[in-house]
Amino acid sequence: MDKPRMTEGQLRRARKLIRRLCANYDEGNCLALDEGEGCVCVQSISYSLLCRYFKEAVLPADAELCAAIGQGADDLKRCRSCGKPFQARSNRALYCPRCAAFEQRKKTRERVRRHRGQM
């Protein structure tokens, strides 16, 4: 099975996440791989998803990046409003969480206008 590959922009975002949130990251080294000598954090230098801790604990903090690289292509949907990929919580989801609230308000406005017009 092929490992997901990141683009340059995704790798930069992943590095920022690693430096900020990874509990095993210490000044460029990985404490989980450290056995006496410093070992470079492989996730910060690779375009592939290699580190299990990164995938399970660090990557979910950035939902957009997680949707773009963390899941299989079958699990992703494109938002009808903004076009960005997102992780759908159900098979009926059409919008990403950010656009869903806006679309819900918009549809409520239209429904209330129609209702007021009938009175």
N, CA, C and O atoms as a GROMACS GRO file, in nm:
protein
  476
    1MET      N    1   0.084  -0.119   0.000
    1MET     CA    2   0.000   0.000   0.000
    1MET      C    3   0.088   0.124   0.000
    1MET      O    4   0.183   0.133   0.078
    2ASP      N    5   0.058   0.219  -0.085
    2ASP     CA    6   0.135   0.343  -0.094
    2ASP      C    7   0.104   0.433   0.024
    2ASP      O    8  -0.010   0.445   0.068
    3LYS      N    9   0.209   0.495   0.075
    3LYS     CA   10   0.190   0.592   0.182
    3LYS      C   11   0.149   0.725   0.121
    3LYS      O   12   0.196   0.760   0.013
    4PRO      N   13   0.061   0.800   0.188
    4PRO     CA   14   0.021   0.931   0.136
    4PRO      C   15   0.142   1.023   0.124
    4PRO      O   16   0.227   1.025   0.213
    5ARG      N   17   0.151   1.099   0.017
    5ARG     CA   18   0.260   1.193  -0.006
    5ARG      C   19   0.208   1.336   0.017
    5ARG      O   20   0.095   1.368  -0.018
    6MET      N   21   0.293   1.418   0.074
    6MET     CA   22   0.257   1.557   0.100
    6MET      C   23   0.320   1.649  -0.004
    6MET      O   24   0.426   1.619  -0.059
    7THR      N   25   0.254   1.758  -0.030
    7THR     CA   26   0.312   1.862  -0.115
    7THR      C   27   0.405   1.947  -0.028
    7THR      O   28   0.411   1.928   0.093
    8GLU      N   29   0.477   2.039  -0.090
    8GLU     CA   30   0.569   2.125  -0.015
    8GLU      C   31   0.494   2.208   0.089
    8GLU      O   32   0.541   2.222   0.202
    9GLY      N   33   0.380   2.263   0.052
    9GLY     CA   34   0.301   2.343   0.146
    9GLY      C   35   0.249   2.261   0.262
    9GLY      O   36   0.250   2.306   0.377
   10GLN      N   37   0.205   2.140   0.233
   10GLN     CA   38   0.156   2.051   0.339
   10GLN      C   39   0.270   2.013   0.433
   10GLN      O   40   0.250   2.004   0.554
   11LEU      N   41   0.389   1.990   0.377
   11LEU     CA   42   0.505   1.955   0.460
   11LEU      C   43   0.540   2.070   0.554
   11LEU      O   44   0.572   2.048   0.670
   12ARG      N   45   0.534   2.194   0.503
   12ARG     CA   46   0.561   2.310   0.588
   12ARG      C   47   0.462   2.319   0.703
   12ARG      O   48   0.500   2.345   0.817
   13ARG      N   49   0.333   2.298   0.672
   13ARG     CA   50   0.230   2.302   0.777
   13ARG      C   51   0.252   2.189   0.878
   13ARG      O   52   0.233   2.208   0.998
   14ALA      N   53   0.291   2.071   0.828
   14ALA     CA   54   0.316   1.957   0.917
   14ALA      C   55   0.434   1.986   1.009
   14ALA      O   56   0.430   1.953   1.127
   15ARG      N   57   0.539   2.048   0.955
   15ARG     CA   58   0.656   2.082   1.038
   15ARG      C   59   0.617   2.179   1.150
   15ARG      O   60   0.662   2.165   1.264
   16LYS      N   61   0.533   2.277   1.116
   16LYS     CA   62   0.487   2.372   1.219
   16LYS      C   63   0.409   2.299   1.328
   16LYS      O   64   0.427   2.326   1.447
   17LEU      N   65   0.323   2.206   1.287
   17LEU     CA   66   0.247   2.128   1.384
   17LEU      C   67   0.339   2.046   1.473
   17LEU      O   68   0.322   2.040   1.594
   18ILE      N   69   0.438   1.983   1.412
   18ILE     CA   70   0.532   1.899   1.486
   18ILE      C   71   0.606   1.982   1.590
   18ILE      O   72   0.614   1.944   1.707
   19ARG      N   73   0.660   2.096   1.547
   19ARG     CA   74   0.735   2.181   1.641
   19ARG      C   75   0.647   2.231   1.755
   19ARG      O   76   0.693   2.244   1.868
   20ARG      N   77   0.520   2.258   1.725
   20ARG     CA   78   0.430   2.316   1.825
   20ARG      C   79   0.364   2.211   1.915
   20ARG      O   80   0.350   2.235   2.035
   21LEU      N   81   0.325   2.095   1.859
   21LEU     CA   82   0.240   2.003   1.934
   21LEU      C   83   0.297   1.866   1.966
   21LEU      O   84   0.248   1.798   2.056
   22CYS      N   85   0.400   1.823   1.894
   22CYS     CA   86   0.448   1.686   1.913
   22CYS      C   87   0.524   1.673   2.045
   22CYS      O   88   0.619   1.746   2.071
   23ALA      N   89   0.479   1.580   2.128
   23ALA     CA   90   0.542   1.559   2.258
   23ALA      C   91   0.678   1.491   2.245
   23ALA      O   92   0.760   1.499   2.337
   24ASN      N   93   0.704   1.425   2.134
   24ASN     CA   94   0.830   1.355   2.113
   24ASN      C   95   0.936   1.440   2.044
   24ASN      O   96   1.049   1.396   2.027
   25TYR      N   97   0.901   1.561   2.004
   25TYR     CA   98   0.994   1.649   1.931
   25TYR      C   99   1.075   1.732   2.029
   25TYR      O  100   1.019   1.798   2.116
   26ASP      N  101   1.208   1.728   2.014
   26ASP     CA  102   1.296   1.806   2.101
   26ASP      C  103   1.412   1.861   2.018
   26ASP      O  104   1.507   1.789   1.989
   27GLU      N  105   1.403   1.988   1.981
   27GLU     CA  106   1.508   2.056   1.906
   27GLU      C  107   1.552   1.979   1.782
   27GLU      O  108   1.671   1.962   1.758
   28GLY      N  109   1.457   1.932   1.704
   28GLY     CA  110   1.487   1.862   1.580
   28GLY      C  111   1.503   1.712   1.594
   28GLY      O  112   1.511   1.640   1.494
   29ASN      N  113   1.507   1.664   1.717
   29ASN     CA  114   1.524   1.520   1.741
   29ASN      C  115   1.395   1.456   1.788
   29ASN      O  116   1.309   1.523   1.845
   30CYS      N  117   1.384   1.327   1.765
   30CYS     CA  118   1.266   1.252   1.808
   30CYS      C  119   1.301   1.172   1.933
   30CYS      O  120   1.390   1.087   1.930
   31LEU      N  121   1.232   1.199   2.042
   31LEU     CA  122   1.259   1.129   2.167
   31LEU      C  123   1.214   0.984   2.162
   31LEU      O  124   1.270   0.899   2.232
   32ALA      N  125   1.113   0.954   2.081
   32ALA     CA  126   1.064   0.816   2.070
   32ALA      C  127   1.167   0.726   2.003
   32ALA      O  128   1.174   0.607   2.034
   33LEU      N  129   1.246   0.781   1.913
   33LEU     CA  130   1.348   0.702   1.843
   33LEU      C  131   1.484   0.710   1.911
   33LEU      O  132   1.576   0.636   1.876
   34ASP      N  133   1.497   0.800   2.007
   34ASP     CA  134   1.625   0.825   2.074
   34ASP      C  135   1.663   0.708   2.164
   34ASP      O  136   1.588   0.671   2.254
   35GLU      N  137   1.780   0.650   2.138
   35GLU     CA  138   1.832   0.543   2.223
   35GLU      C  139   1.973   0.579   2.267
   35GLU      O  140   2.067   0.503   2.243
   36GLY      N  141   1.989   0.693   2.329
   36GLY     CA  142   2.120   0.737   2.373
   36GLY      C  143   2.177   0.847   2.286
   36GLY      O  144   2.235   0.943   2.336
   37GLU      N  145   2.161   0.835   2.156
   37GLU     CA  146   2.208   0.937   2.063
   37GLU      C  147   2.089   1.009   2.003
   37GLU      O  148   1.979   0.953   1.994
   38GLY      N  149   2.109   1.132   1.963
   38GLY     CA  150   2.002   1.208   1.900
   38GLY      C  151   1.966   1.149   1.764
   38GLY      O  152   2.054   1.112   1.685
   39CYS      N  153   1.838   1.140   1.737
   39CYS     CA  154   1.789   1.087   1.610
   39CYS      C  155   1.695   1.190   1.548
   39CYS      O  156   1.600   1.235   1.612
   40VAL      N  157   1.722   1.227   1.424
   40VAL     CA  158   1.641   1.329   1.357
   40VAL      C  159   1.497   1.282   1.346
   40VAL      O  160   1.470   1.165   1.319
   41CYS      N  161   1.404   1.375   1.368
   41CYS     CA  162   1.262   1.345   1.355
   41CYS      C  163   1.231   1.316   1.208
   41CYS      O  164   1.236   1.407   1.125
   42VAL      N  165   1.198   1.191   1.177
   42VAL     CA  166   1.178   1.151   1.037
   42VAL      C  167   1.057   1.218   0.975
   42VAL      O  168   1.056   1.243   0.855
   43GLN      N  169   0.955   1.247   1.053
   43GLN     CA  170   0.835   1.307   0.997
   43GLN      C  171   0.861   1.450   0.951
   43GLN      O  172   0.795   1.498   0.859
   44SER      N  173   0.956   1.518   1.013
   44SER     CA  174   0.983   1.657   0.974
   44SER      C  175   1.069   1.667   0.848
   44SER      O  176   1.083   1.776   0.794
   45ILE      N  177   1.127   1.556   0.800
   45ILE     CA  178   1.211   1.562   0.680
   45ILE      C  179   1.156   1.480   0.565
   45ILE      O  180   1.215   1.479   0.458
   46SER      N  181   1.044   1.411   0.585
   46SER     CA  182   0.991   1.322   0.482
   46SER      C  183   0.858   1.373   0.426
   46SER      O  184   0.778   1.432   0.499
   47TYR      N  185   0.836   1.349   0.298
   47TYR     CA  186   0.710   1.385   0.234
   47TYR      C  187   0.604   1.277   0.255
   47TYR      O  188   0.487   1.297   0.220
   48SER      N  189   0.642   1.164   0.312
   48SER     CA  190   0.547   1.055   0.339
   48SER      C  191   0.504   1.061   0.485
   48SER      O  192   0.574   1.118   0.569
   49LEU      N  193   0.390   1.001   0.514
   49LEU     CA  194   0.346   0.990   0.653
   49LEU      C  195   0.411   0.865   0.712
   49LEU      O  196   0.372   0.753   0.680
   50LEU      N  197   0.510   0.885   0.798
   50LEU     CA  198   0.584   0.773   0.853
   50LEU      C  199   0.558   0.751   1.001
   50LEU      O  200   0.552   0.637   1.047
   51CYS      N  201   0.542   0.857   1.075
   51CYS     CA  202   0.533   0.849   1.221
   51CYS      C  203   0.388   0.823   1.265
   51CYS      O  204   0.297   0.900   1.234
   52ARG      N  205   0.370   0.713   1.336
   52ARG     CA  206   0.236   0.677   1.383
   52ARG      C  207   0.184   0.777   1.486
   52ARG      O  208   0.066   0.811   1.485
   53TYR      N  209   0.271   0.824   1.574
   53TYR     CA  210   0.230   0.922   1.674
   53TYR      C  211   0.183   1.051   1.608
   53TYR      O  212   0.083   1.110   1.650
   54PHE      N  213   0.253   1.094   1.504
   54PHE     CA  214   0.213   1.214   1.431
   54PHE      C  215   0.074   1.196   1.371
   54PHE      O  216  -0.010   1.285   1.383
   55LYS      N  217   0.050   1.082   1.306
   55LYS     CA  218  -0.080   1.057   1.242
   55LYS      C  219  -0.194   1.053   1.342
   55LYS      O  220  -0.303   1.104   1.315
   56GLU      N  221  -0.170   0.993   1.459
   56GLU     CA  222  -0.279   0.971   1.554
   56GLU      C  223  -0.299   1.086   1.653
   56GLU      O  224  -0.412   1.110   1.695
   57ALA      N  225  -0.192   1.156   1.691
   57ALA     CA  226  -0.203   1.256   1.797
   57ALA      C  227  -0.184   1.400   1.750
   57ALA      O  228  -0.251   1.490   1.800
   58VAL      N  229  -0.096   1.423   1.655
   58VAL     CA  230  -0.063   1.560   1.616
   58VAL      C  231  -0.146   1.607   1.496
   58VAL      O  232  -0.199   1.718   1.498
   59LEU      N  233  -0.158   1.524   1.394
   59LEU     CA  234  -0.226   1.562   1.270
   59LEU      C  235  -0.373   1.600   1.289
   59LEU      O  236  -0.418   1.693   1.222
   60PRO      N  237  -0.451   1.534   1.376
   60PRO     CA  238  -0.592   1.574   1.393
   60PRO      C  239  -0.612   1.718   1.445
   60PRO      O  240  -0.724   1.770   1.437
   61ALA      N  241  -0.508   1.781   1.496
   61ALA     CA  242  -0.521   1.919   1.543
   61ALA      C  243  -0.546   2.017   1.428
   61ALA      O  244  -0.605   2.122   1.449
   62ASP      N  245  -0.503   1.983   1.308
   62ASP     CA  246  -0.527   2.066   1.189
   62ASP      C  247  -0.622   1.989   1.098
   62ASP      O  248  -0.580   1.904   1.020
   63ALA      N  249  -0.751   2.018   1.109
   63ALA     CA  250  -0.853   1.940   1.039
   63ALA      C  251  -0.837   1.945   0.888
   63ALA      O  252  -0.857   1.844   0.820
   64GLU      N  253  -0.802   2.061   0.834
   64GLU     CA  254  -0.788   2.073   0.689
   64GLU      C  255  -0.671   1.991   0.637
   64GLU      O  256  -0.682   1.922   0.536
   65LEU      N  257  -0.558   1.998   0.706
   65LEU     CA  258  -0.441   1.919   0.667
   65LEU      C  259  -0.468   1.771   0.684
   65LEU      O  260  -0.428   1.690   0.601
   66CYS      N  261  -0.537   1.736   0.790
   66CYS     CA  262  -0.574   1.596   0.815
   66CYS      C  263  -0.663   1.544   0.703
   66CYS      O  264  -0.645   1.432   0.657
   67ALA      N  265  -0.758   1.625   0.660
   67ALA     CA  266  -0.847   1.583   0.552
   67ALA      C  267  -0.771   1.569   0.421
   67ALA      O  268  -0.801   1.480   0.341
   68ALA      N  269  -0.673   1.656   0.398
   68ALA     CA  270  -0.599   1.653   0.272
   68ALA      C  271  -0.502   1.537   0.263
   68ALA      O  272  -0.488   1.478   0.156
   69ILE      N  273  -0.434   1.502   0.373
   69ILE     CA  274  -0.333   1.397   0.364
   69ILE      C  275  -0.355   1.280   0.459
   69ILE      O  276  -0.306   1.170   0.434
   70GLY      N  277  -0.429   1.302   0.566
   70GLY     CA  278  -0.439   1.200   0.668
   70GLY      C  279  -0.534   1.088   0.638
   70GLY      O  280  -0.521   0.979   0.694
   71GLN      N  281  -0.628   1.109   0.552
   71GLN     CA  282  -0.729   1.009   0.521
   71GLN      C  283  -0.714   0.965   0.377
   71GLN      O  284  -0.648   1.032   0.298
   72GLY      N  285  -0.776   0.854   0.344
   72GLY     CA  286  -0.777   0.808   0.206
   72GLY      C  287  -0.863   0.898   0.121
   72GLY      O  288  -0.948   0.972   0.172
   73ALA      N  289  -0.843   0.894  -0.009
   73ALA     CA  290  -0.918   0.981  -0.100
   73ALA      C  291  -1.067   0.947  -0.098
   73ALA      O  292  -1.149   1.033  -0.129
   74ASP      N  293  -1.103   0.823  -0.062
   74ASP     CA  294  -1.243   0.784  -0.058
   74ASP      C  295  -1.318   0.852   0.056
   74ASP      O  296  -1.439   0.873   0.046
   75ASP      N  297  -1.247   0.888   0.162
   75ASP     CA  298  -1.310   0.946   0.280
   75ASP      C  299  -1.332   1.097   0.267
   75ASP      O  300  -1.401   1.156   0.350
   76LEU      N  301  -1.274   1.159   0.166
   76LEU     CA  302  -1.281   1.304   0.153
   76LEU      C  303  -1.395   1.346   0.063
   76LEU      O  304  -1.430   1.278  -0.034
   77LYS      N  305  -1.452   1.459   0.096
   77LYS     CA  306  -1.552   1.522   0.010
   77LYS      C  307  -1.506   1.664  -0.014
   77LYS      O  308  -1.430   1.720   0.065
   78ARG      N  309  -1.553   1.723  -0.121
   78ARG     CA  310  -1.524   1.863  -0.151
   78ARG      C  311  -1.644   1.947  -0.112
   78ARG      O  312  -1.758   1.913  -0.142
   79CYS      N  313  -1.617   2.056  -0.045
   79CYS     CA  314  -1.722   2.149  -0.003
   79CYS      C  315  -1.784   2.214  -0.126
   79CYS      O  316  -1.712   2.260  -0.215
   80ARG      N  317  -1.916   2.218  -0.131
   80ARG     CA  318  -1.984   2.280  -0.245
   80ARG      C  319  -1.966   2.431  -0.248
   80ARG      O  320  -1.976   2.493  -0.354
   81SER      N  321  -1.939   2.489  -0.134
   81SER     CA  322  -1.927   2.634  -0.126
   81SER      C  323  -1.784   2.682  -0.155
   81SER      O  324  -1.762   2.764  -0.244
   82CYS      N  325  -1.686   2.631  -0.080
   82CYS     CA  326  -1.549   2.680  -0.094
   82CYS      C  327  -1.459   2.587  -0.176
   82CYS      O  328  -1.354   2.629  -0.224
   83GLY      N  329  -1.499   2.461  -0.193
   83GLY     CA  330  -1.423   2.368  -0.274
   83GLY      C  331  -1.309   2.298  -0.202
   83GLY      O  332  -1.238   2.218  -0.264
   84LYS      N  333  -1.288   2.325  -0.075
   84LYS     CA  334  -1.179   2.262  -0.001
   84LYS      C  335  -1.219   2.121   0.041
   84LYS      O  336  -1.337   2.095   0.067
   85PRO      N  337  -1.122   2.029   0.049
   85PRO     CA  338  -1.155   1.893   0.095
   85PRO      C  339  -1.182   1.893   0.245
   85PRO      O  340  -1.121   1.968   0.320
   86PHE      N  341  -1.275   1.807   0.288
   86PHE     CA  342  -1.305   1.795   0.430
   86PHE      C  343  -1.346   1.652   0.462
   86PHE      O  344  -1.387   1.577   0.374
   87GLN      N  345  -1.334   1.617   0.588
   87GLN     CA  346  -1.371   1.484   0.636
   87GLN      C  347  -1.520   1.487   0.669
   87GLN      O  348  -1.561   1.554   0.763
   88ALA      N  349  -1.600   1.414   0.592
   88ALA     CA  350  -1.745   1.414   0.613
   88ALA      C  351  -1.780   1.327   0.734
   88ALA      O  352  -1.724   1.219   0.751
   89ARG      N  353  -1.871   1.375   0.815
   89ARG     CA  354  -1.916   1.298   0.931
   89ARG      C  355  -2.031   1.205   0.895
   89ARG      O  356  -2.060   1.110   0.968
   90SER      N  357  -2.097   1.232   0.782
   90SER     CA  358  -2.204   1.146   0.735
   90SER      C  359  -2.201   1.144   0.583
   90SER      O  360  -2.130   1.222   0.521
   91ASN      N  361  -2.278   1.055   0.525
   91ASN     CA  362  -2.279   1.047   0.379
   91ASN      C  363  -2.362   1.159   0.316
   91ASN      O  364  -2.361   1.174   0.194
   92ARG      N  365  -2.434   1.236   0.396
   92ARG     CA  366  -2.518   1.345   0.345
   92ARG      C  367  -2.449   1.481   0.351
   92ARG      O  368  -2.506   1.580   0.305
   93ALA      N  369  -2.330   1.488   0.404
   93ALA     CA  370  -2.261   1.616   0.420
   93ALA      C  371  -2.226   1.676   0.284
   93ALA      O  372  -2.173   1.608   0.196
   94LEU      N  373  -2.258   1.804   0.268
   94LEU     CA  374  -2.228   1.876   0.144
   94LEU      C  375  -2.127   1.987   0.164
   94LEU      O  376  -2.057   2.026   0.070
   95TYR      N  377  -2.118   2.039   0.287
   95TYR     CA  378  -2.034   2.154   0.314
   95TYR      C  379  -1.936   2.123   0.426
   95TYR      O  380  -1.963   2.040   0.513
   96CYS      N  381  -1.820   2.191   0.423
   96CYS     CA  382  -1.724   2.179   0.533
   96CYS      C  383  -1.786   2.245   0.656
   96CYS      O  384  -1.879   2.325   0.642
   97PRO      N  385  -1.738   2.216   0.776
   97PRO     CA  386  -1.798   2.274   0.897
   97PRO      C  387  -1.804   2.426   0.896
   97PRO      O  388  -1.899   2.485   0.947
   98ARG      N  389  -1.704   2.491   0.838
   98ARG     CA  390  -1.702   2.637   0.835
   98ARG      C  391  -1.815   2.692   0.747
   98ARG      O  392  -1.883   2.787   0.785
   99CYS      N  393  -1.834   2.631   0.630
   99CYS     CA  394  -1.938   2.679   0.537
   99CYS      C  395  -2.077   2.629   0.576
   99CYS      O  396  -2.177   2.690   0.539
  100ALA      N  397  -2.084   2.518   0.650
  100ALA     CA  398  -2.214   2.460   0.685
  100ALA      C  399  -2.297   2.558   0.768
  100ALA      O  400  -2.418   2.572   0.745
  101ALA      N  401  -2.234   2.626   0.863
  101ALA     CA  402  -2.307   2.722   0.946
  101ALA      C  403  -2.359   2.838   0.861
  101ALA      O  404  -2.474   2.880   0.879
  102PHE      N  405  -2.277   2.888   0.770
  102PHE     CA  406  -2.320   2.997   0.682
  102PHE      C  407  -2.435   2.953   0.593
  102PHE      O  408  -2.533   3.027   0.578
  103GLU      N  409  -2.426   2.835   0.534
  103GLU     CA  410  -2.530   2.785   0.445
  103GLU      C  411  -2.661   2.761   0.522
  103GLU      O  412  -2.770   2.784   0.468
  104GLN      N  413  -2.650   2.715   0.646
  104GLN     CA  414  -2.769   2.691   0.727
  104GLN      C  415  -2.841   2.824   0.755
  104GLN      O  416  -2.963   2.831   0.745
  105ARG      N  417  -2.765   2.928   0.790
  105ARG     CA  418  -2.826   3.060   0.813
  105ARG      C  419  -2.890   3.113   0.685
  105ARG      O  420  -2.998   3.171   0.689
  106LYS      N  421  -2.823   3.094   0.573
  106LYS     CA  422  -2.875   3.141   0.444
  106LYS      C  423  -3.007   3.072   0.410
  106LYS      O  424  -3.102   3.137   0.366
  107LYS      N  425  -3.014   2.941   0.428
  107LYS     CA  426  -3.136   2.867   0.398
  107LYS      C  427  -3.249   2.903   0.494
  107LYS      O  428  -3.365   2.908   0.455
  108THR      N  429  -3.215   2.928   0.620
  108THR     CA  430  -3.315   2.970   0.718
  108THR      C  431  -3.373   3.106   0.678
  108THR      O  432  -3.494   3.126   0.685
  109ARG      N  433  -3.286   3.198   0.636
  109ARG     CA  434  -3.334   3.330   0.590
  109ARG      C  435  -3.432   3.316   0.475
  109ARG      O  436  -3.538   3.379   0.475
  110GLU      N  437  -3.396   3.233   0.377
  110GLU     CA  438  -3.484   3.214   0.260
  110GLU      C  439  -3.617   3.152   0.300
  110GLU      O  440  -3.723   3.193   0.252
  111ARG      N  441  -3.613   3.053   0.389
  111ARG     CA  442  -3.735   2.986   0.433
  111ARG      C  443  -3.827   3.082   0.508
  111ARG      O  444  -3.948   3.081   0.486
  112VAL      N  445  -3.771   3.165   0.595
  112VAL     CA  446  -3.850   3.261   0.672
  112VAL      C  447  -3.908   3.368   0.580
  112VAL      O  448  -4.022   3.410   0.599
  113ARG      N  449  -3.832   3.412   0.479
  113ARG     CA  450  -3.885   3.510   0.383
  113ARG      C  451  -4.004   3.454   0.308
  113ARG      O  452  -4.105   3.522   0.290
  114ARG      N  453  -3.993   3.329   0.263
  114ARG     CA  454  -4.106   3.266   0.193
  114ARG      C  455  -4.228   3.256   0.284
  114ARG      O  456  -4.341   3.279   0.241
  115HIS      N  457  -4.205   3.220   0.409
  115HIS     CA  458  -4.313   3.206   0.505
  115HIS      C  459  -4.381   3.341   0.529
  115HIS      O  460  -4.504   3.348   0.535
  116ARG      N  461  -4.303   3.447   0.544
  116ARG     CA  462  -4.359   3.581   0.566
  116ARG      C  463  -4.437   3.629   0.445
  116ARG      O  464  -4.536   3.700   0.459
  117GLY      N  465  -4.393   3.591   0.326
  117GLY     CA  466  -4.460   3.632   0.203
  117GLY      C  467  -4.597   3.567   0.187
  117GLY      O  468  -4.682   3.622   0.118
  118GLN      N  469  -4.619   3.452   0.249
  118GLN     CA  470  -4.746   3.382   0.238
  118GLN      C  471  -4.852   3.439   0.332
  118GLN      O  472  -4.970   3.412   0.314
  119MET      N  473  -4.811   3.517   0.429
  119MET     CA  474  -4.907   3.571   0.526
  119MET      C  475  -4.986   3.684   0.471
  119MET      O  476  -5.070   3.740   0.541
   0.00000   0.00000   0.00000
